[in-house]
């Protein structure tokens, strides 16, 4: 039994109760009238004249009773009509809520999917296509964070109005939630027409939006999938448009991307890589490798930079940049970095006290306000002195989140940990960073070292960077030293430390320990 049937049963039941109530009321009125004129006491003794009077009174009672019944009927009919009107309005409102976005008034995902199913069921003419556009705003999170969700809602309403105004008659603009919108444009002439629609979207959202007394600019990423060219089902069409949107968002500016089979292959490959990486971390199959740091004058090993190495049973060794990027994106970098650091600290306890341990801080780690406490705890649990740990961070990571970087790095320095600036020379404001972040060491990027022999400008830049570092009282190191002439030039310029293939590639913990003769080894915490 459905809702409508249940409702009818309830209405009929209530109506039946009211009918019996009215009948009972009418009976009581009749009895009252009979007693009021002594009908039962004068039974058998009433004269013709009295009988006529009694009949008139009975007629009056009947009329009154009829009016009462009619009034009650009219009242209950009107009440029932109002109830039905309220129910119809409530059902209409419920349907609107089920198919409409409450903030913008646009169709929601459910209504969009119904329309998309109808479009798929009505294929376009030859050479034409239905186009699915998934839209995501750039910079909207910052508006919410800085100005509040109320202002963010105002921006979304304006975006919805602009998108609706930019579409053709019959095209559907929907909001899926948050800053995610979608467009369904049917019977387009082909990819060129779909491109024009996407360009109109980008163009209409380019002007600043006024909300809360301020101007707000939002970029937009647009992912496009075509039906039937790319998909023949709702799920496949939306998935492929989402894949295209992911590539458009990677541009970090307003951009459009059509779905391409190569995109799908890369997305699936990346998904498989993420699953394997999770399994490798859970199974502790990520190795910790140690890259020696050399004193260029004495040629002694004075430290090791640690990094993870992942050898997949099927693909072999996976490039560090590749799996670290995935780990950062999905939040695995925190557990991976902590595990590598813990293993390295335990290994470093067996090295001489003068030998330093270096480890990277990845950009997403800077968002963790508890990072200094976590690192200090690892040092305490492994027994490694804080002044033997050197944490490296890139200029790009500093620029991405300078406020958090200042807090995190300041707390680490206060704990006794040294800070090194990696890839020095490739950023946009190195002097500012050196002054404000109290760096202990800079590492000249390998791109300058490799170009020293062939480009005079690179050699001059290296000399200038070394001089700058010394002038600020910093230790200077060079990355990527692969040839003896590079080493000689660096020594002449005053560079103190170096890493690279000329000395050694990354080695295991046991190989690192073997570099120190047992007799001279000074085991310390």
N, C-alpha and C positions, 0 to 999 in steps of 0.2 A: 504494500500500500504506500503510495507516494504522498508528498506533503499536501497536494491539492485535495486528494481523497480524504485524508485525515481532517483537513479544515472543513470540508463539507459535512462530515459526520458530526463535528463539534457544533457547527452552525445549526444543523437540523435538531440536534439534541437540545440546544439552548432554546430554539424556537418552540419545540414541543413542550418544554417546561413552562415557557411563557403562556402558551395556549391553555394549559391546565390551570395556570394561575388565574388567567382571565375568566375561565369557566367557573372556578371556585368563587371568585369575586362576584360574578353575576348571580350565582346561587345565593350567596349571602345577602345581596341587595334584595333579591326576591323574597327571601324569608323575612327580612326586616320589614318590608312593605306589608307582607301578610300579617305579621304580628302587630304592626302599627295600626291596621284597620280592623283588628279583632276578627280576622277571617275565620279562624278555627273555633272561636267561642260562639259565633253566630251561625255556625253551619246548620242547615236544616230549618232555620227560623227567619231567614232573610226574606223580606217582602220584595215585590217586583221593583218598587222604587229604590229600595236599598241595594237590590241587585244591580240596578242600573248604575248607582253610585259606585258600587264596588268594581263594576266593569270599567268605569272611567278611570278609577284609581289604578286598576291593573294595567290599563293602557298607558297611563302616565309612567308607571314603573317600567313597563317595557321600553318606552321611548328613552327614559333615562338610562336604562341598562344598555340599550343599543348605542346611545351616545358615548357612554363610558367605554364600551367595547371598541367603538370606532376610534375614540381618542387614543386608547391604549394601542390599538393596531397601528394608527398613524405614527404615534411616538416611536414604537418599536421598529416600524418600517424605516423611518428617518434615521434612527440610531444604527440600524443594520446597514443602511446605505452609506452613512459616514464611516462605519467600520470597514466596509468593503473598499471605499475610496482610500482610506488610510493604508489598508493592506496593499492595494495596487501601487500606491505611491512608494511604500516601503520596498516592494519588489522591484520597482523601477529604479529606485536609489541603489538597491543592492546590485542590480545588473550594471549600473553605472560604475559603482566601486569595483566590480569584478573586471571591468573592461576599460577603465579610464584611470589615468594617473591623477592622483588627488592634488598635486601641487600645480602642475602646468595645464591640466585639462586635456592633455594629449592622450591618444590611445596608449594602453600599457602593453606589456609583452604578450599577454594572452590574446588581446584583440589583434595585435600585429601578427602573431602566429596563425590565427584564424584566417586573416587576409592573405598571408603568404601561402597557406594551404589552398585557398581558393585560386590564387594565381598559378600555383603549380598544377592544379587540376585543369586550368585553361591555358595550355601552351601558347606562346606567341607565334605569330606568323613566321615563315621562313626568313632567316636573317635577322630577326628581332630577338629581344631577350627581356626577361624580367630581371631587375637589378636589386640586390640587397646591399644596403649601405649600413655598416656599423660605425658609429661615431663616438669618439671619446675626447673630452676636452683636455687640453694641456694647461697646466698651471691652476686648475680649479682648486686643488687641495690647499694651495697656498692662500687662496682667497678665504676659504673656510677657516684656516688656522689663524690668519692675521685679523680678519674682519668679523669672523663669527658665521654661524650657519644661517642666521637670518639674512645677511647680505648675500651669502652663497645662494640661498633660495631665490632672491631677487634676480641674481645673474642667470640662474637656470630658467626662470620665467621669460626673461628677455631672449635668451637663446632659443627657447621653444617658439616664441613669437617670430623671431627672424627666420628660423628654419621653415616654419609653416608658410611664411610669406614668400619664401624663395622657391617653393615647389610648384609643380604644375597642378592643375585641377585633377583630382583623382589620385594623386600620389599620397601615400600615408607617411606622416611623421609620428613616431612613437618615442616614448621615454621608457627605458628598461629599468631605471633606478640610478641614484647617484648622478654622475655626470655622463651617463651612457645613453645615447639616443640611437634611433634606427630610422631608416627611410626605406620604403618599398616603392619603387618606380616601375610600373608595368608597361610592357609593349614598347620598350625603347628600340631605337633603330639599330643599336649595337654598342660595342665598347666605347666608341667615340661619344655617343650620346650619354652613356654612363659617366664618362670622364667630365663632360660638361656639367652634369648634375653635381658631381663631387667638387668641381671648381667653384660652382655657385655657393656650395656650403662653405668652403674655405673663405670665399670673398665676402659672404654676408656676415661671417663672424670675425672678420678682420678688424673692423672699427671697434674702438674701445666701448665698453658697456658702462653706463652710469648707474651706480647703485650705492645707496648709503652716503651720498654726497661725494663719492670718489669715482675715478675712472679705473676700470679693470679690463685688462686685455687677456683674452684666452685664445690660445691656438687650438688646433683641432687635428686629430688623426682620423682618416677615413679608410676603412677596409671595404673592398667591393668583391662580391661574388655574383656570378651570372647564372640564371636558370633559363634553359636547361644545360647550358654549356659546362658549368662547374658542378652542378648538383641537381638532383631530382627529388629530394626530400627536405623537409623543414630542418631536421637536425644537421644534415650535411651542408645545406646552404649557410646556416648560421655558423657552423664550425669553420667553414672555409673563409667566410667573411671575417671571422674573428682572427684567423691566422693572418690574413692580409692586414687587419688592423694592428696586430702585434708588430708587423714590419713597418707600418706607417708610424707608429708611436716611437720606434727606435730612432727615427729621424730627429726627435726632440724639437720639432718645429711643425708647422702646419704642412701636412703631406697626405697624399692619397696613394693607395697601393691596391692593385688588383690581385686576386688570388692567382698563384701560379703553382703548378705541380711541384716545382723545386722547393717552394716554401713549405709545402706539406711534408716533403721528404725531410727537410731540415728540422721541422718541428717534431716530427716523429723520432728522428735521430736524437734530438736533444732530450726528448722525454725518456727515451731508452737510456741515454747517458745519465740522466738524473737518477733513474731507478738503480742503475749499476753503482753509481757513486754512493747512494744511500746504503746499499748492501755492503760495499767495500768499507765504508766507515763503521757500520755496525759490526762487521766481521774483523775489524782492525787490520785491514789489508793495505792501508796507506802507510808507506814507509817514510821515515824521517831521514833526510839526506843533509850532508854537511859540506858547505863550500868554504875552503880555507881562505882566510885573509892573511896576506903576507906583508911584513915590513919590507918595503922596497930596498932599503939600504942594507939591513942585516940578513935579509932573505929568510927570516924566521917566521914560523906560523904564530900569529898573535891573536887569532880568533877564528870563529866559524859562523857562517850565516846558514841558518837552517831553512829548509823548504820541504814541503811534502812531495812525494813521488808516488804515482799510481800506475801500476802495471796491470792492465786488464787482461784476463786470460784469453779473450778473443781478439782484442784490438792491439794488444801490446801496450807499450808505454804511452800514456795519454799526456798531451802537452799541458804543462803547468797552467798556462794562461787560460786554457780551455775549461778545465774542470774547476779551477778556482772561481772563474766567472759564474759558472753554474752554482757553485756552493754559495757564493754571495747572494745570488738572485733568489734562491729558495731558502736561505737562512741556515744552511749547513756550515757556513764558514766559522761560526762561533765554536761549535763543538770540535771541528777539525783543527782550528788554530790552537785551541786550548790543549788538545791532545798532543799536537806536535810540540808545543812549548813545554809541556810537562815531560815528555820523553827527552827533549833536548836538555832540559835543566838537570835531569837525572844523569844524563851522559856527561854533562859539563862538570859535574862534581869530581870526576876522575881526571880532569885536565889540570895542568898547573894553574895556580891562582892568577897568573898574568894573562891567561888566555880568556878572551871575551866570547860571549855568546850573543849572536845577533838574530833577531826574528822580525818578521814583517807584521805591521798592524794594517789590516785591510780596511778600506773605506767604511764598510757597513759596521765594523766593530766600533768605530768612533761614536755611533749612535747609542752604544751601551754605556750608560752612566756608571755601571758597576764594573766596567772593564778594569780599572786600576785595582779594585779590591780583589777581583779574580786573579789577576797576575800576582799581586802580593801574596795571596794565599798559596798559589803554586810555588812561589819562591820559598815560602815558609815550610811547606810540606816536603819539598825536595831538598831543602837545606842549601840552596844556592844563594850566595850573597847578592843583594840587589845591584851593587855597583859593578857586578860582572855581567849584567844583562843590558843589552843595547837594543832598543826597539826602533825599527826603520819605518818611516812613513813617507809617501810620495807627496809632492806639491799639489797634484791634482786632488788627492784626498783632503788636504788641508783646505783648498779652495771650495770643495763641495760642502763642507760643514765646518766652517771656521770657529763658530761659537763652541760647539761640542768638542772640537779638537783642542781648543785652548783649555777647556776644563779638564779633559781626560789627560792630556800631556802634562799639564801643570801638576795634577795629582801624582802621576807617575814619577815626575822629576822630584817631587817632594818626598817620595818613597825611596829615592836614591838610584832610580833607573836612568840610564843615559838615553838620549834621543838623537837619532840620526835622520837627516833629510836625504831620501833616496832620489835618484834621477835628477840630480841638481843641474840646473841650467836649462831645463826644458819647460819650466813653469813661466808664469806671466809676471810674478812679483816676488822674486826670490829674496830681495833685500828686505822687503816688508816681513816676510816669514822669518828670516834669520833674526830680525830684531825683536819680533813680538813673541816668538815661540821658544826662545832661549835654546836653540839647537846646540848640541855638543859636537856634531860631526856632519860633514856633507860628503856625499858620494857622487862624483862627476859621472854623468850618464855615459853609457858605453858608445852611443852614437858619435860623440865628440872624439872618443879615443880611437875608434875605427877610422875616422876621417883625418886624423892628425897628419899622417904621412902624405896624403894626396891633396889636402886643402890647408893652405896657410892660415885661412880664417879660423879653422877649427883649432889649430895649434895655438893661435893667439887667444882664442876663447878659453882654452884649457889653462893657459898661463894666467889669464886674467882671473879666472875662477879660483885658481890656487892662491893667487895674491890676495884676492878678496877674503877668502877663508882664513888665511893666516892673519890678515889685518883685524879680523874679528875674534881671533884667538880660537879658531875651530880646528879640529883634526880633519885632514883632507885625504880622501880615498878615491880610487878610480876603479870603475867596473869594466869588464870586458877586455882585459889586456891579453892579447893573443900573440903578440910578436915582441921580440927583444928590442927592436927600435922604438916601439911604443913605450916600453919600460924605461929605456934610456932617456927619452924625452921627458917622461913624467918625473924621473929622478932629478933631471936638470932643472925642471920648473919648480921643484920643491915639494912635489906630492909625496906623502909619507906611506900610504898603504895602497894595496891593490889586490884585485881578484881577477881571475880569468883563466882561459885555457892554457896560457903559458906556464902557469903554476900547477893547476889541478882543476878538474871538474868536480862536481858533487860526489862525495864518497859516503860510505856507511859509517855508523857510529864506531864499529870496531876498527875500521881503517883510519878513522880520525884519531883514535886513541893510540894506534900503532906509530903515529908520527912523533910521539914523545917517548924517548928511551925510558924504560922502567926505572933505571937508577936515578935519573934526573926528575922523575915525575914527582910533583908535590901535590899529593891528594889533599884537597881542601873543600870546604863548603862554600 
